[in-house]
Amino acid sequence: MTPQEMVERALELSRNDGCVVLVDEGSTANLRFAGNTLTTNGVARSSRLTVISISGQQVGVVSRAAVRDEQLPDVVAAADAAAREAQPAEDARPLVEAGPAAPHWGEEVRPTDIEVFGRFTPALGEAFAAAEAGGRRLYGFAEHSVTSTFLGTSAGVRLRHDQPTGRLEVNAKSADLKRSAWTGVSTEDFTDVDVSALGSALAQRLEWAKNRVDLPAGRYETLLPPSAVADLMIYMFWSSGARDALDGRTVFSKPGGGTRVGERLARLPVTLTSDPAAPGIACAPFVTAHRSSRESSVFDNGLPLSRTDWIKDGRLEALLQTRHSAGLSGLPVTPSIDNLIMAGPGDASIDDMIASTRRGLLVTCLWYIREVDPQTLLLTGLTRDGVYLVEHGEVVGEVNNFRFNESPVDLLGRMTEVGAGQRTLPREWNDYFQRTIMPAVRVPDFNMSTVSQAS
């Protein structure tokens, strides 16, 4: 069966009051390289069926990979049985009413393949040659995927979204492997990746690292590049569920009850937005919930999504809301959206910000980020692959790595400069969230809490 036929057949087979069916058809192509040489490449296909059966206010969810035609009745029957045996779901709502079917609902799935790297691979070869001539080694991978999601419900919803996703990570090392620098980019199709510029930037960082400066832990004026800002803002976004805020569990909980929606978080007029139609980082324009959680509801499947301001002009504007949590909070329904855009009043590049720095640190990226305190959203993590000392507008050397302790919510109130937004790849969270546009930011007192031995 085609994915469309599987949706229709599963809906026919269900014997309960309502049913939601999701079919995700995925394909992936990848290249891997090490020591200035391509090592492996390959393609893969995947398919997953999720059946959400509804009996009154009870829900059963069964999800299976690579379901064959003859297995479909058993999967649907299992979901129906699970629904009848479940406890009533607190987020139960009528299924979303059907609107117009997706115009490309019936089209064939077009998987990605290795040809997506057709223009990229020659440029990568040139970067290998330049690195070899300069005594550097390049390591990393390029990956492209396309996921086609088909959503059908017993209420008549028939929606489809085809999501291309690409990422490139490159790590450059000196010949003795003692110096290291990282960069990464997010892309839809690899036609916009400037491999030469990435290689030049990595070469410059390795040159900076020839001069080593050891610094103690402390609070430093710090320039965070878009990648590091993305990792921090993504974690804040994931932590902004309205239900947890209403229950007094998070940094977005209002003392005495309620949420902090409407409060000023940032001293600068910063905006944090999600928009399914944002050029270059477009994502699904409707809810696809494979299971219910405190931030999502299977009953909301098919709910239209539109631009949402989470923070507007420095004020908290919205939290992640299902129809259920919105009924509890009295706030608008604002479901999660799969991209994130941060904008501020400035237009400086990271090079401009370096040039205007008297003394401070330039961070490459953050990793191993973990939550310490949900009430303040205090996070800890490590710097990696290059922390540099800036003096009088120039980078003068590489410093040791640090462990940091910071809250992204608190940072919003302390940022003194926000640069121009650019599409970026988060280092820590790019397995899960890749579509971001972020600026570089200046923090006057970033807390480098201890010196790290990581290298």
GUMIDO-487523 format. One record per residue (C-alpha): residue in one letter; x, y, z. Coordinates in nm, 2 decimals, m for minus. Example, Ala and Ser with C-alpha at 12.3 -4.5 7.8 and 13.67 -1.06 7.14 Angstrom:
! residues 2
residu,X,Y,Z
A,1.23,m0.45,0.78
S,1.37,m0.11,0.71
//
This chain:
! residues 455
residu,X,Y,Z
M,0.00,0.00,0.00
T,0.10,0.36,m0.05
P,0.11,0.58,0.26
Q,m0.22,0.73,0.15
E,m0.38,0.39,0.11
M,m0.25,0.29,0.45
V,m0.41,0.59,0.62
E,m0.74,0.52,0.45
R,m0.74,0.15,0.53
A,m0.64,0.20,0.89
L,m0.93,0.44,0.94
E,m1.17,0.19,0.79
L,m1.05,m0.09,1.02
S,m1.09,0.10,1.34
R,m1.40,0.01,1.53
N,m1.38,0.28,1.80
D,m1.54,0.62,1.82
G,m1.26,0.81,1.65
C,m0.92,0.74,1.50
V,m0.61,0.94,1.40
V,m0.35,0.78,1.16
L,0.00,0.92,1.10
V,0.23,0.77,0.84
D,0.59,0.90,0.83
E,0.79,0.80,0.52
G,1.16,0.89,0.56
S,1.48,0.88,0.35
T,1.83,0.98,0.44
A,2.15,1.02,0.24
N,2.49,1.08,0.41
L,2.86,1.14,0.35
R,3.13,1.09,0.61
F,3.49,1.20,0.60
A,3.80,1.18,0.81
G,4.16,1.30,0.75
N,4.07,1.49,0.43
T,3.92,1.18,0.27
L,3.57,1.06,0.21
T,3.52,0.74,0.41
T,3.16,0.62,0.37
N,2.84,0.72,0.21
G,2.50,0.57,0.20
V,2.12,0.60,0.17
A,1.84,0.46,0.39
R,1.46,0.44,0.39
S,1.22,0.42,0.68
S,0.85,0.40,0.74
R,0.65,0.43,1.06
L,0.28,0.39,1.12
T,0.11,0.54,1.43
V,m0.26,0.46,1.50
I,m0.43,0.66,1.77
S,m0.77,0.51,1.86
I,m1.03,0.69,2.06
S,m1.31,0.53,2.27
G,m1.50,0.80,2.44
Q,m1.24,0.99,2.64
Q,m0.99,0.69,2.63
V,m0.70,0.68,2.40
G,m0.48,0.39,2.27
V,m0.17,0.45,2.07
V,0.03,0.19,1.88
S,0.33,0.28,1.67
R,0.52,0.04,1.45
A,0.80,0.06,1.19
A,0.79,m0.10,0.85
V,0.43,m0.23,0.87
R,0.35,m0.47,0.60
D,0.00,m0.48,0.44
E,m0.10,m0.80,0.61
Q,0.01,m0.66,0.95
L,m0.21,m0.35,0.94
P,m0.53,m0.51,1.08
D,m0.34,m0.63,1.39
V,m0.19,m0.29,1.45
V,m0.53,m0.12,1.44
A,m0.69,m0.38,1.65
A,m0.42,m0.34,1.91
A,m0.48,0.04,1.92
D,m0.85,m0.01,1.95
A,m0.80,m0.26,2.24
A,m0.55,m0.03,2.42
A,m0.81,0.26,2.40
R,m1.08,0.05,2.56
E,m0.85,m0.05,2.84
A,m0.71,0.30,2.91
Q,m0.80,0.55,3.17
P,m0.99,0.86,3.06
A,m0.75,1.11,2.90
E,m0.75,1.45,3.07
D,m0.67,1.63,2.74
A,m0.97,1.47,2.56
R,m1.12,1.71,2.31
P,m1.33,1.67,1.99
L,m1.10,1.59,1.69
V,m1.01,1.89,1.48
E,m1.26,1.96,1.21
A,m1.16,1.89,0.86
G,m1.06,2.17,0.63
P,m0.95,2.14,0.27
A,m0.73,1.83,0.20
A,m0.36,1.90,0.12
P,m0.34,1.97,m0.25
H,m0.05,1.73,m0.29
W,m0.20,1.46,m0.07
G,m0.21,1.20,m0.36
E,0.13,1.26,m0.50
E,0.41,1.00,m0.48
V,0.67,1.03,m0.21
R,1.00,1.15,m0.35
P,1.29,1.03,m0.14
T,1.63,1.20,m0.12
D,1.93,1.03,m0.26
I,2.31,1.08,m0.29
E,2.26,1.32,m0.58
V,2.16,1.59,m0.33
F,2.54,1.63,m0.27
G,2.61,1.67,m0.65
R,2.73,2.03,m0.62
F,2.85,2.00,m0.26
T,3.10,1.71,m0.31
P,3.34,1.88,m0.55
A,3.36,2.18,m0.32
L,3.43,1.95,m0.03
G,3.72,1.79,m0.24
E,3.86,2.14,m0.29
A,3.84,2.20,0.08
F,4.03,1.88,0.15
A,4.31,1.99,m0.09
A,4.33,2.33,0.08
A,4.34,2.17,0.42
E,4.61,1.92,0.32
A,4.83,2.20,0.18
G,4.79,2.40,0.50
G,4.87,2.11,0.73
R,4.52,2.06,0.86
R,4.28,1.76,0.88
L,3.91,1.78,0.82
Y,3.66,1.54,0.99
G,3.29,1.53,0.98
F,2.97,1.44,0.80
A,2.70,1.57,0.57
E,2.34,1.44,0.61
H,2.02,1.51,0.42
S,1.68,1.37,0.49
V,1.32,1.41,0.37
T,1.03,1.30,0.58
S,0.68,1.29,0.43
T,0.41,1.29,0.70
F,0.06,1.19,0.61
L,m0.22,1.27,0.86
G,m0.57,1.14,0.83
T,m0.85,1.13,1.09
S,m1.20,1.00,1.12
A,m1.32,1.36,1.13
G,m1.21,1.39,0.76
V,m0.87,1.56,0.80
R,m0.63,1.47,0.52
L,m0.30,1.66,0.55
R,0.05,1.61,0.43
H,0.39,1.77,0.48
D,0.72,1.70,0.31
Q,1.01,1.81,0.53
P,1.37,1.84,0.39
T,1.64,1.87,0.65
G,2.02,1.90,0.59
R,2.32,1.95,0.82
L,2.69,1.96,0.78
E,2.94,1.94,1.07
V,3.31,1.99,1.01
N,3.59,1.96,1.26
A,3.94,2.08,1.17
K,4.25,1.97,1.35
S,4.61,2.06,1.33
A,4.85,1.79,1.20
D,4.96,1.71,1.56
L,4.59,1.69,1.66
K,4.64,1.93,1.95
R,4.43,2.21,1.81
S,4.07,2.17,1.71
A,3.79,2.39,1.57
W,3.43,2.32,1.48
T,3.17,2.46,1.25
G,2.83,2.35,1.13
V,2.55,2.46,0.90
S,2.19,2.39,0.85
T,2.05,2.37,0.50
E,1.75,2.24,0.30
D,1.94,2.10,0.00
F,2.31,2.18,0.02
T,2.31,2.42,m0.27
D,2.37,2.72,m0.04
V,2.66,2.57,0.16
D,2.98,2.77,0.11
V,3.24,2.50,0.19
S,3.54,2.73,0.10
A,3.43,2.99,0.35
L,3.38,2.73,0.62
G,3.73,2.59,0.56
S,3.88,2.94,0.57
A,3.71,3.02,0.90
L,3.83,2.69,1.05
A,4.19,2.76,0.93
Q,4.18,3.11,1.10
R,4.07,2.96,1.43
L,4.35,2.70,1.42
E,4.59,2.99,1.37
W,4.44,3.18,1.67
A,4.50,2.86,1.87
K,4.87,2.86,1.82
N,4.89,3.11,2.11
R,4.77,2.95,2.43
V,4.64,3.16,2.72
D,4.53,3.00,3.05
L,4.26,3.18,3.24
P,4.09,3.11,3.57
A,3.71,3.06,3.62
G,3.51,3.37,3.66
R,3.26,3.60,3.50
Y,3.38,3.73,3.16
E,3.24,3.96,2.89
T,3.15,3.69,2.64
L,3.05,3.68,2.27
L,2.82,3.39,2.20
P,2.79,3.30,1.83
P,2.45,3.20,1.67
S,2.51,2.83,1.72
A,2.56,2.87,2.10
V,2.26,3.11,2.12
A,2.05,2.85,1.94
D,2.13,2.57,2.19
L,2.03,2.79,2.48
M,1.71,2.93,2.32
I,1.60,2.58,2.21
Y,1.63,2.45,2.57
M,1.43,2.75,2.69
F,1.17,2.68,2.42
W,1.14,2.32,2.52
S,1.10,2.42,2.88
S,0.81,2.67,2.81
G,0.51,2.44,2.85
A,0.21,2.62,2.99
R,0.09,2.32,3.19
D,0.41,2.30,3.39
A,0.42,2.67,3.44
L,0.06,2.66,3.57
D,0.16,2.39,3.81
G,0.44,2.61,3.95
R,0.72,2.39,3.82
T,0.92,2.62,3.60
V,1.09,2.95,3.55
F,0.77,3.06,3.37
S,0.55,3.01,3.68
K,0.41,3.32,3.85
P,0.46,3.33,4.23
G,0.12,3.27,4.38
G,m0.02,3.10,4.07
G,m0.06,3.14,3.70
T,0.21,3.21,3.44
R,0.45,3.50,3.37
V,0.30,3.57,3.03
G,0.31,3.95,2.99
E,0.62,4.00,3.20
R,0.94,4.16,3.06
L,1.22,3.91,3.04
A,1.48,4.09,2.82
R,1.62,4.44,2.87
L,1.66,4.48,2.49
P,1.36,4.46,2.26
V,1.42,4.10,2.17
T,1.17,3.88,1.98
L,1.16,3.50,1.98
T,0.93,3.37,1.71
S,0.82,3.05,1.54
D,0.67,3.06,1.19
P,0.59,2.76,0.97
A,0.63,2.97,0.66
A,0.97,3.13,0.74
P,1.19,3.12,0.43
G,1.46,2.86,0.44
I,1.34,2.70,0.77
A,0.98,2.63,0.68
C,0.82,2.34,0.87
A,0.48,2.16,0.91
P,0.19,2.41,0.92
F,m0.03,2.18,1.13
V,0.00,1.98,1.45
T,0.14,1.63,1.43
A,0.13,1.47,1.77
H,0.22,1.10,1.78
R,0.14,1.09,2.15
S,0.01,1.32,2.42
S,0.24,1.49,2.67
R,0.23,1.79,2.89
E,0.31,2.00,2.58
S,0.12,1.82,2.31
S,m0.21,1.64,2.26
V,m0.31,1.37,2.01
F,m0.65,1.54,2.00
D,m0.49,1.85,1.84
N,m0.37,1.66,1.53
G,m0.43,1.87,1.22
L,m0.47,2.20,1.41
P,m0.34,2.48,1.19
L,m0.02,2.65,1.29
S,0.08,3.01,1.22
R,0.34,3.26,1.32
T,0.37,3.28,1.70
D,0.56,3.53,1.91
W,0.69,3.36,2.22
I,0.87,3.68,2.33
K,0.79,4.01,2.18
D,0.99,4.33,2.24
G,1.14,4.17,2.54
R,0.81,4.05,2.70
L,0.69,3.69,2.74
E,0.40,3.67,2.49
A,0.31,3.30,2.49
L,0.39,2.95,2.62
L,0.35,2.61,2.46
Q,m0.03,2.54,2.48
T,m0.25,2.26,2.38
R,m0.63,2.31,2.36
H,m0.65,2.14,2.70
S,m0.39,2.36,2.87
A,m0.53,2.68,2.70
G,m0.86,2.59,2.87
L,m0.69,2.58,3.20
S,m0.48,2.90,3.16
G,m0.73,3.11,2.97
L,m0.46,3.20,2.72
P,m0.47,3.14,2.34
V,m0.39,2.80,2.19
T,m0.02,2.81,2.08
P,0.11,2.47,2.00
S,0.48,2.39,1.94
I,0.63,2.47,1.60
D,0.94,2.31,1.46
N,1.15,2.63,1.41
L,1.28,2.92,1.61
I,1.38,3.27,1.52
M,1.55,3.53,1.75
A,1.58,3.89,1.65
G,1.69,4.20,1.82
P,1.77,4.57,1.76
G,2.12,4.52,1.62
D,2.27,4.42,1.29
A,2.63,4.35,1.38
S,2.81,4.04,1.27
I,3.03,3.84,1.50
D,3.33,4.00,1.34
D,3.19,4.34,1.41
M,3.13,4.24,1.77
I,3.49,4.12,1.80
A,3.62,4.45,1.67
S,3.43,4.65,1.93
T,3.54,4.43,2.23
R,3.80,4.57,2.46
R,3.86,4.25,2.65
G,3.64,3.94,2.65
L,3.59,3.58,2.54
L,3.47,3.45,2.20
V,3.30,3.11,2.24
T,3.27,2.86,1.94
C,3.00,2.64,2.07
L,2.84,2.47,2.38
W,2.79,2.11,2.45
Y,2.68,1.85,2.71
I,2.41,2.10,2.83
R,2.21,1.97,3.13
E,1.94,2.13,3.35
V,2.04,2.21,3.71
D,1.73,2.39,3.84
P,1.39,2.41,3.66
Q,1.27,2.69,3.88
T,1.53,2.92,3.73
L,1.61,2.71,3.43
L,1.98,2.71,3.54
L,2.18,2.51,3.29
T,2.53,2.38,3.30
G,2.75,2.26,3.02
L,3.09,2.29,2.86
T,3.27,2.49,2.60
R,3.43,2.30,2.31
D,3.65,2.33,2.01
G,3.78,2.68,2.07
V,3.74,2.96,2.33
Y,3.94,3.26,2.23
L,4.06,3.57,2.41
V,3.97,3.90,2.25
E,4.17,4.22,2.34
H,4.13,4.56,2.18
G,3.93,4.43,1.89
E,4.15,4.14,1.80
V,4.17,3.77,1.88
V,4.50,3.71,2.06
G,4.49,3.35,2.14
E,4.30,3.04,2.25
V,4.21,2.99,2.62
N,4.13,2.67,2.81
N,3.78,2.53,2.81
F,3.53,2.60,3.09
R,3.22,2.46,3.25
F,2.94,2.73,3.25
N,2.64,2.78,3.47
E,2.38,3.01,3.32
S,2.00,3.04,3.27
P,1.89,3.15,2.92
V,1.60,3.34,3.08
D,1.84,3.53,3.30
L,2.08,3.59,3.01
L,1.79,3.76,2.82
G,1.79,4.02,3.09
R,2.17,4.08,3.08
M,2.25,4.08,2.71
T,2.39,4.41,2.61
E,2.41,4.35,2.23
V,2.22,4.14,1.99
G,2.36,4.11,1.64
A,2.21,4.02,1.30
G,2.02,3.69,1.27
Q,2.14,3.41,1.05
R,2.05,3.05,0.98
T,2.26,2.84,1.21
L,2.31,2.48,1.34
P,2.30,2.42,1.71
R,2.59,2.20,1.82
E,2.42,2.02,2.11
W,2.06,1.98,1.99
N,2.10,1.93,1.61
D,1.98,1.57,1.63
Y,1.64,1.70,1.73
F,1.60,2.06,1.63
Q,1.78,2.22,1.33
R,1.57,2.50,1.19
T,1.69,2.81,1.37
I,1.78,3.17,1.28
M,1.98,3.32,1.56
P,2.20,3.63,1.62
A,2.53,3.65,1.80
V,2.50,3.81,2.14
R,2.72,3.99,2.39
V,2.69,3.91,2.76
P,2.89,4.13,3.00
D,2.93,3.87,3.28
F,2.88,3.52,3.15
N,2.95,3.27,3.43
M,3.24,3.04,3.35
S,3.21,2.86,3.67
T,3.51,2.62,3.66
V,3.80,2.54,3.43
S,3.73,2.23,3.23
Q,4.00,1.97,3.14
A,3.81,1.88,2.82
S,4.02,1.93,2.51
//
